[in-house]
Amino acid sequence: MTIQRQYTLPNCKLVVEGLSDGATATAARPVVSMVTNAECHFAGQPKPISGGRAFLEDLAITASNYAQGILSGVPHPHTQPGQGELVSLERVEPDLHRLTVKPDSFVGEANGGGSAAPVQIDLRTVQLFDLVEAIDQFLADSQTLPEFAPQLAPVSRRYAVTHEPMTKQVVPAAIGLVGLAAAAAALFFLPIPERRPEAAAEDAATPAPLVSPASPAASPPTGSPTPLASPSPVASPSPVQSPDTTVSESPTAESPSPAASPENAPPETGGSVGEALVNANEITEPEQLDRLKTQLRDRLDAAWSQRPTFTEDLVYQVSVAENGDILGFRYMNNAAVQNANQTPLPDLQYQQTDRSAEPNALFRVVFTPGGVVQVSPWHGRPPE
C-alpha cells in the first residue's frame, strides 16, 4: 500500500510517496521507510520536479545549505561526498535563484522514461524559503524516513569574508602614512644633540685597548720601526700568560651550546609524544572532558588558516593537559602523516618541558577536506 505525505506552503508543496515496513503497516499513521517518488510543486510552474530518495535527500541538503549561506553571508560548501551532484542552486539575480535537477535523478513521466537534459526552474526568494520550510517540516516528521538526518557541521572561519567598502579599508592606511610623514618632517628639523665637554674629556683620558700579540693588528706595517715597549703597568705580562697560572678554556669553544644539547632539542612530532600519550594519567570526568573538548576545537579552528589541499580525512590522537595545553599527538592514518604540515598541531604542541606524568585527556581530532575540525573523546562515540 502506497503512503503519501504532503508538506504544503503558500508557494511550494512537497509530496513524498513510499511504502511502510511490516511493523507499522496497521498503525494509524504508519512509518514511511522506503521512498518510491518525491515531487516538488511550485506556484506558477506548470510541471513539478520529481525523483527518488537520492533526489529528495540531495534537495533537502542543497536547499538548506544555500538558504543558510544567503542569510549569513557566508557560503556553506558541501562537506560530505556525493552532495550537490543531483540538485544544485545558484543565484541569477538578487531575487532570482536557479534550481537545477540533473537527469539521473529525475523521474520522468508515468511510463518511466527519463529526461534527456537537466531540468531548470527559476525561483523567487519567497518560493525558495517556502521550499526550505517544506523541507524542515519533512525532516521534523518522525513518521517519514526517520533514519534520514543531515550531517550538520559548523562552517570553518576561512570561508568568512569581510565585506567592508574600499574606503573604510583605505582611510586608516592613508591616515597612518600621513602621520608617519609628519613625524619624519618634524624630526628632520630637530638639531643634532651636542656632546658634553665632560664626556669628551673622559674619552680622551681613556687609554687605548691592549692589542693581543696574536692579532694581525698588533704587527707593525712593513718598513716602519718597531714601537718601544711602554713601562706603563698596562704593558706588564698578563697573569693568564704566566707559566704558573693555569689557562682556563673558554666555555664557548668546547662546551656545547644550549641549543645543541639534547634537552633543548625540539621534540619530534609523533616520537616522544607517543610515550607521553601512553604513560599519562587519563582524565575521564565527563564535565572536564566536555570543557577540554570545546576548548581544543575552538583553539584548532582559530589557528587553522590554511585552505586544505588533501582529499582524505586526517585523523589524530591528541593529548590535552588540564589547563588546555596540547601535550602531544599521534598519527592515526597515512593521510595524517603526509599532510601534518597543513594542520596547526605541530605549532600548538607544548615543547618546553616533559609533562608526560601529569593528568591529561585523549581526544580524536579529524581535519576534513571541507575545512571542518571535528573533536570527540578518544574512548567516546565518533564526532557527529
C-alpha positions as CSV (number, residue, x, y, z in Angstrom):
1,M,0.0,0.0,0.0
2,T,1.4,3.4,-1.1
3,I,1.5,6.1,1.6
4,Q,1.5,9.8,0.6
5,R,2.7,12.6,2.8
6,Q,2.3,16.3,1.8
7,Y,4.0,19.4,3.3
8,T,2.2,22.4,1.9
9,L,3.3,26.1,1.9
10,P,1.7,29.0,0.0
11,N,4.3,28.9,-2.8
12,C,5.6,25.3,-2.6
13,K,4.3,21.8,-1.9
14,L,6.4,18.8,-1.2
15,V,4.8,15.4,-1.8
16,V,6.6,12.2,-0.6
17,E,5.2,8.8,-1.6
18,G,6.5,5.5,-0.2
19,L,5.9,2.2,1.4
20,S,5.8,1.2,5.1
21,D,7.6,-1.6,6.9
22,G,5.6,-4.5,8.2
23,A,5.8,-3.5,11.8
24,T,3.8,-0.2,11.4
25,A,1.7,-1.1,8.4
26,T,-1.5,-1.4,10.5
27,A,-0.9,1.7,12.7
28,A,-3.0,4.9,12.4
29,R,-0.1,6.8,10.9
30,P,2.5,4.2,9.6
31,V,6.2,5.0,9.2
32,V,7.3,5.6,5.6
33,S,10.6,3.7,5.4
34,M,11.1,3.5,1.7
35,V,10.5,6.3,-0.8
36,T,9.2,5.5,-4.3
37,N,8.6,9.0,-5.6
38,A,9.1,12.6,-4.4
39,E,7.6,15.7,-6.1
40,C,8.0,19.4,-5.5
41,H,5.4,21.7,-6.9
42,F,6.0,25.5,-7.2
43,A,3.4,28.2,-7.7
44,G,3.4,29.5,-11.3
45,Q,5.4,26.4,-12.6
46,P,3.4,24.1,-14.9
47,K,5.3,20.9,-14.1
48,P,6.8,19.7,-10.8
49,I,10.3,18.3,-10.3
50,S,10.4,14.8,-9.1
51,G,12.8,11.9,-8.3
52,G,13.6,9.1,-5.9
53,R,15.1,9.0,-2.5
54,A,18.5,10.3,-3.7
55,F,16.8,13.3,-5.3
56,L,14.9,14.0,-2.1
57,E,18.0,13.8,0.2
58,D,20.1,16.0,-2.1
59,L,17.3,18.5,-2.5
60,A,17.0,18.8,1.3
61,I,20.7,19.3,1.9
62,T,21.3,21.6,-1.0
63,A,18.4,23.9,-0.3
64,S,19.2,24.1,3.4
65,N,22.9,25.0,2.8
66,Y,22.1,27.5,0.1
67,A,19.5,29.3,2.3
68,Q,21.9,29.4,5.3
69,G,24.5,30.9,3.0
70,I,22.1,33.7,1.9
71,L,21.0,34.5,5.4
72,S,24.5,34.6,7.0
73,G,26.5,35.9,4.0
74,V,29.0,33.0,4.4
75,P,28.9,30.3,1.7
76,H,28.1,26.8,3.0
77,P,30.1,24.3,0.9
78,H,29.1,20.7,0.6
79,T,31.3,18.8,3.1
80,Q,30.0,15.3,2.5
81,P,30.9,13.1,-0.6
82,G,28.1,13.0,-3.1
83,Q,26.3,16.1,-2.0
84,G,25.3,18.6,-4.7
85,E,25.7,16.1,-7.6
86,L,21.9,15.7,-8.4
87,V,20.5,19.1,-7.3
88,S,22.2,22.5,-7.4
89,L,21.2,26.1,-6.7
90,E,22.8,29.3,-7.9
91,R,21.8,33.0,-7.7
92,V,21.0,34.5,-11.1
93,E,19.7,37.9,-9.8
94,P,19.4,39.4,-6.3
95,D,15.8,38.0,-6.1
96,L,16.1,35.1,-8.5
97,H,17.6,31.6,-7.9
98,R,18.1,28.9,-10.4
99,L,17.3,25.3,-9.3
100,T,18.8,22.6,-11.5
101,V,17.9,18.9,-11.3
102,K,20.2,16.5,-13.3
103,P,18.6,13.8,-15.5
104,D,20.0,10.8,-13.5
105,S,17.9,11.9,-10.5
106,F,14.8,12.9,-12.5
107,V,11.8,10.5,-12.6
108,G,10.0,11.1,-15.9
109,E,6.5,10.6,-17.0
110,A,4.2,7.7,-15.9
111,N,5.9,5.4,-18.4
112,G,9.2,5.6,-16.6
113,G,11.2,7.5,-19.3
114,G,13.9,9.8,-18.1
115,S,14.6,13.4,-19.2
116,A,17.4,13.9,-21.7
117,A,18.5,17.3,-20.3
118,P,18.7,18.8,-16.8
119,V,15.5,20.4,-15.5
120,Q,15.9,24.1,-14.5
121,I,13.4,26.2,-12.6
122,D,13.9,29.9,-11.6
123,L,12.6,30.6,-8.1
124,R,11.8,33.8,-6.4
125,T,13.2,34.3,-2.9
126,V,9.8,33.7,-1.4
127,Q,9.5,30.4,-3.3
128,L,13.0,29.4,-2.2
129,F,12.2,29.9,1.5
130,D,8.9,28.2,1.2
131,L,10.8,25.2,-0.2
132,V,13.2,25.3,2.8
133,E,10.2,25.4,5.2
134,A,8.6,22.4,3.5
135,I,11.9,20.5,3.8
136,D,12.1,21.4,7.5
137,Q,8.6,20.0,8.0
138,F,9.6,16.8,6.2
139,L,12.8,16.5,8.4
140,A,10.7,17.1,11.6
141,D,8.2,14.4,10.7
142,S,9.4,11.3,12.7
143,Q,7.0,9.1,10.7
144,T,8.7,9.7,7.3
145,L,12.2,8.4,6.8
146,P,13.1,8.6,10.5
147,E,16.6,7.3,9.8
148,F,17.4,10.2,7.4
149,A,19.2,13.0,9.3
150,P,21.5,15.5,7.5
151,Q,25.1,15.7,8.9
152,L,25.3,19.2,10.3
153,A,28.8,20.7,10.9
154,P,29.9,24.3,11.6
155,V,31.4,26.2,8.7
156,S,35.1,26.9,9.0
157,R,36.1,30.5,9.6
158,R,38.2,30.5,6.4
159,Y,35.0,30.9,4.3
160,A,34.0,34.1,6.1
161,V,34.9,37.2,4.0
162,T,35.0,40.7,5.4
163,H,32.6,42.8,3.3
164,E,33.9,46.3,4.0
165,P,33.8,49.2,1.5
166,M,37.2,50.0,-0.1
167,T,37.0,53.5,1.5
168,K,36.9,52.0,5.0
169,Q,40.0,49.9,4.2
170,V,42.0,52.7,2.6
171,V,41.3,55.6,5.0
172,P,43.2,54.1,8.0
173,A,46.2,53.3,5.9
174,A,46.2,56.8,4.4
175,I,46.0,58.4,7.9
176,G,48.9,56.2,9.1
177,L,51.1,57.3,6.2
178,V,50.3,61.0,6.7
179,G,51.1,60.7,10.4
180,L,54.4,59.0,9.6
181,A,55.4,61.6,7.1
182,A,54.5,64.4,9.5
183,A,56.6,62.8,12.3
184,A,59.6,62.4,9.9
185,A,59.4,66.0,8.8
186,A,59.3,67.2,12.4
187,L,62.3,65.1,13.4
188,F,64.2,66.4,10.3
189,F,64.3,69.9,11.7
190,L,65.4,69.0,15.2
191,P,69.1,69.9,15.8
192,I,71.7,67.2,16.4
193,P,72.5,66.9,20.1
194,E,76.0,68.0,21.1
195,R,78.2,66.1,23.4
196,R,79.0,67.5,26.9
197,P,82.6,68.6,27.3
198,E,83.0,66.3,30.3
199,A,82.2,63.3,28.2
200,A,84.7,64.3,25.5
201,A,87.4,64.7,28.2
202,E,86.7,61.3,29.6
203,D,87.0,59.7,26.2
204,A,90.4,61.4,25.7
205,A,91.7,60.2,29.0
206,T,90.7,56.6,28.5
207,P,93.7,54.6,27.3
208,A,93.6,52.6,24.1
209,P,92.8,48.9,24.5
210,L,95.7,46.5,24.7
211,V,96.1,44.6,21.4
212,S,96.9,40.9,21.6
213,P,100.2,39.9,20.0
214,A,98.4,37.1,18.1
215,S,96.1,39.6,16.5
216,P,97.1,40.8,12.9
217,A,96.5,44.4,14.1
218,A,99.5,44.1,16.5
219,S,102.1,43.5,13.8
220,P,103.7,46.8,12.6
221,P,103.5,47.7,9.0
222,T,106.4,46.7,6.7
223,G,109.2,49.3,6.8
224,S,108.0,51.0,10.0
225,P,110.1,50.9,13.2
226,T,109.1,48.6,15.9
227,P,107.4,50.5,18.7
228,L,109.1,50.6,22.1
229,A,107.6,48.8,25.0
230,S,105.9,51.2,27.4
231,P,107.0,51.0,31.0
232,S,103.4,51.5,32.0
233,P,101.7,48.8,34.0
234,V,99.4,48.2,31.1
235,A,102.4,46.6,29.2
236,S,103.2,44.2,32.1
237,P,102.6,40.5,31.3
238,S,99.1,39.3,31.9
239,P,98.5,36.8,34.6
240,V,96.9,34.5,32.1
241,Q,100.3,34.2,30.3
242,S,102.3,33.3,33.4
243,P,103.7,29.7,33.4
244,D,102.4,29.2,37.0
245,T,98.9,30.2,36.1
246,T,96.5,27.5,34.7
247,V,95.0,28.7,31.5
248,S,91.2,28.3,31.6
249,E,89.5,27.1,28.5
250,S,86.7,29.2,27.0
251,P,83.4,27.6,27.7
252,T,82.1,28.8,24.3
253,A,84.8,26.9,22.4
254,E,84.5,23.5,24.0
255,S,81.1,23.1,25.7
256,P,78.1,22.5,23.5
257,S,75.7,25.4,23.1
258,P,72.3,25.2,24.8
259,A,70.6,24.9,21.5
260,A,72.7,21.8,20.6
261,S,72.1,19.9,23.9
262,P,69.6,17.0,23.7
263,E,67.5,18.6,26.5
264,N,66.8,21.7,24.4
265,A,66.3,19.9,21.1
266,P,62.8,20.3,19.7
267,P,60.8,17.1,20.2
268,E,59.9,15.0,17.2
269,T,56.3,15.1,16.3
270,G,54.9,11.6,16.9
271,G,58.1,10.3,18.6
272,S,58.4,11.0,22.3
273,V,54.9,12.2,22.0
274,G,53.7,8.6,21.8
275,E,55.3,7.9,25.2
276,A,53.5,10.8,26.7
277,L,50.2,9.6,25.4
278,V,50.7,6.1,26.8
279,N,52.2,7.0,30.2
280,A,49.9,9.9,31.1
281,N,47.1,9.7,33.7
282,E,43.9,9.9,31.6
283,I,41.1,12.3,32.6
284,T,37.7,10.6,32.4
285,E,35.4,13.1,34.2
286,P,32.6,13.9,31.7
287,E,32.3,17.6,32.6
288,Q,36.0,18.2,32.4
289,L,36.2,16.3,29.1
290,D,33.4,18.4,27.6
291,R,35.2,21.6,28.6
292,L,38.6,20.5,27.2
293,K,36.9,19.2,24.0
294,T,35.2,22.6,23.4
295,Q,38.5,24.5,24.2
296,L,40.5,22.3,21.9
297,R,38.1,22.6,19.0
298,D,37.9,26.4,19.3
299,R,41.7,26.6,19.5
300,L,42.4,24.4,16.5
301,D,39.7,26.1,14.4
302,A,41.1,29.6,15.2
303,A,44.7,28.5,14.3
304,W,43.8,26.6,11.1
305,S,44.1,29.3,8.5
306,Q,45.5,27.3,5.6
307,R,43.0,26.1,3.0
308,P,43.3,22.3,2.8
309,T,44.5,20.5,-0.4
310,F,44.1,16.9,0.9
311,T,41.2,14.7,-0.2
312,E,41.0,12.4,2.8
313,D,40.2,12.9,6.5
314,L,43.3,13.5,8.7
315,V,42.8,11.6,12.0
316,Y,45.0,12.2,15.1
317,Q,45.0,11.2,18.7
318,V,45.7,14.4,20.8
319,S,46.7,14.6,24.4
320,V,45.5,17.7,26.3
321,A,46.5,18.8,29.8
322,E,44.1,20.1,32.5
323,N,44.8,23.7,31.5
324,G,44.2,23.1,27.8
325,D,47.8,22.8,26.6
326,I,48.4,20.3,23.8
327,L,51.0,17.9,25.2
328,G,51.3,15.7,22.1
329,F,49.6,14.0,19.2
330,R,49.8,10.7,17.3
331,Y,49.1,9.9,13.6
332,M,46.2,7.5,13.1
333,N,46.2,7.2,9.3
334,N,48.6,7.7,6.4
335,A,47.0,10.9,5.3
336,A,47.6,12.4,8.7
337,V,51.4,11.7,8.4
338,Q,51.7,13.1,4.8
339,N,49.7,16.3,5.5
340,A,50.6,17.1,9.1
341,N,52.2,20.4,7.9
342,Q,48.7,21.6,6.8
343,T,47.4,21.4,10.3
344,P,48.1,23.7,13.3
345,L,49.0,20.7,15.6
346,P,52.9,21.0,15.2
347,D,52.8,24.7,16.1
348,L,50.4,24.4,19.1
349,Q,52.2,21.4,20.7
350,Y,53.8,22.3,24.1
351,Q,57.6,21.7,23.6
352,Q,59.4,23.2,26.7
353,T,59.4,20.6,29.4
354,D,58.5,17.0,29.9
355,R,54.8,16.9,31.2
356,S,54.1,13.2,30.5
357,A,53.4,12.4,34.2
358,E,50.6,14.9,34.7
359,P,46.9,14.1,34.0
360,N,45.6,14.6,30.5
361,A,42.7,13.8,28.3
362,L,42.8,11.9,25.0
363,F,40.7,13.2,22.0
364,R,40.1,12.1,18.5
365,V,40.7,15.1,16.1
366,V,39.7,14.9,12.5
367,F,40.6,17.6,9.9
368,T,38.2,17.1,6.9
369,P,38.8,18.2,3.3
370,G,35.9,20.6,3.6
371,G,37.8,22.6,6.2
372,V,35.9,21.4,9.3
373,V,37.6,20.4,12.6
374,Q,35.9,17.5,14.5
375,V,36.8,16.7,18.1
376,S,35.5,13.9,20.2
377,P,36.7,11.9,23.3
378,W,39.0,9.1,22.2
379,H,37.0,6.4,24.1
380,G,33.6,8.0,23.3
381,R,31.4,8.0,20.3
382,P,32.7,9.4,17.0
383,P,32.0,13.1,16.2
384,E,28.6,13.9,14.9
